[in-house]
Amino acid sequence: MRLKNFISKEDMMIGLDTGFFIKLLEGDEKAISIWNLLIDDREEGVISCISLFELERLSLKGKIDKKGVDILIEAIASICLIAWLDNTQIMSAGARLSHSIGLH
C-alpha cells in the first residue's frame, strides 16, 4: 500500500513529535505559530502516544519542567488526535513515511 493511497489531501494533518513539543516549551517562534494554527482549528494535528511517554519521561528526568508537561499533555489531548499503538494501519503508514524520507 502506498502512502498516497492511504491519506487523501483532505485528510492531511500536521504530525507532531517530541522534538516539536520541546521547541514549543522553549518558546520557539515557529513551533508557537504551528501550535496556534491547531488551537484556532485552522489545521489538524496528530501525535503518537510514544511522544506522550517521552515527554513524561523527560519531565521525570528533570530535562523539562514537570508542571509545564502536565499542562501540555492536557492541551495535546484536547487539541490533537493521539495515534495509539493499537492502530496497525497508522503505524504501518508512519513506518513507510519515515523510511521514504530517510528518518532513521
ZIQUIRA-V49042 format. One record per residue. PHI is phi in whole degrees, 0 to 359 (* if undefined). Layout:
{{PHI} {PHI}}
//
This chain:
{{*} {272} {300} {296} {278} {273} {238} {278} {300} {291} {264} {295} {228} {269} {275} {244} {243} {302} {300} {300} {289} {295} {299} {299} {295} {279} {87} {300} {299} {294} {296} {296} {299} {295} {301} {296} {299} {290} {298} {278} {61} {273} {220} {245} {247} {226} {225} {282} {299} {297} {295} {298} {300} {295} {296} {297} {297} {297} {290} {293} {278} {82} {283} {224} {295} {298} {297} {298} {291} {300} {294} {298} {296} {298} {295} {303} {297} {269} {254} {251} {279} {259} {271} {275} {292} {276} {259} {293} {294} {291} {299} {295} {296} {296} {296} {293} {296} {297} {293} {292} {257} {82} {278} {227}}
//
